[in-house]
Amino acid sequence: MTPNIFTTKVVGVSFCKDYPSSIFSISGSVALGKVSLQLEREKDNQYDANAIKVNSDGKMIGYLPMFISNVLAKDIDSGTNWFAEVDSVIVSTENLEQPGIKITVWRNDEN
């Protein structure tokens, strides 16, 4: 059974066009309040038919990890609404120029 709410890291952020500025711009918004994200199925992804993109203001910032998208893809395809918001921006003191992002994901069972 899939939990109704969970947190996870966004993967593939460093492969996005505007990285790392895409993550740094989100961190400024987090300081001002909650930042909503959009989850978008990417059925034609050549590497993963269950891929789920994570978008911020219409721009891709990465993907849900494969082990999660393998479960959520069927749910999203059947019409269940899943939402996401930024939990935290992750910056390592060893590598300040390569930030990551952790998100909270939850299901809305009202279709």
VENZINOR-V414249 format. One record per pair of residues at least 6 apart in sequence whose C-alpha atoms are under 7 Angstrom apart, sorted by sequence separation. I is the first residue (numbers start at 1). J is the second residue. If there is no record, write none. Layout:
i: {I;I}
j: {J;J}
This chain:
i: {13;14;29;43;45;54;55;43;53;54;43;54;91;42;53;54;90;91;41;42;53;54;89;90;41;42;52;53;89;90;40;41;52;89;39;40;88;89;39;40;88;39;51;87;88;38;39;86;87;37;38;52;86;87;37;38;51;85;86;37;50;84;85;50;84;85;84;83;84;50;82;83;82;83;82;81;82;81;80;81;80;80;79;22;16;39;16;38;16;38;37;13;36;37;13;36;12;35;36;11;12;34;35;10;11;34;10;11;10;11;10;27;23;20;20;13;10;9;10;9;8;9;7;8;7;8;7;6;7;6;5;6;5;4;5;4}
j: {19;20;35;49;51;60;61;50;60;61;51;62;99;51;62;63;99;100;51;52;63;64;99;100;52;53;63;64;100;101;52;53;64;101;52;53;101;102;53;54;102;54;66;102;103;54;55;102;103;54;55;69;103;104;55;56;69;103;104;56;69;103;104;70;104;105;105;105;106;73;105;106;106;107;107;107;108;108;108;109;109;111;111;61;60;83;61;83;62;84;84;61;84;85;62;85;62;85;86;62;63;85;86;62;63;86;63;64;64;65;65;89;99;98;99;100;101;101;102;102;102;103;102;103;103;104;104;104;105;105;105;106;106;106;107;107}
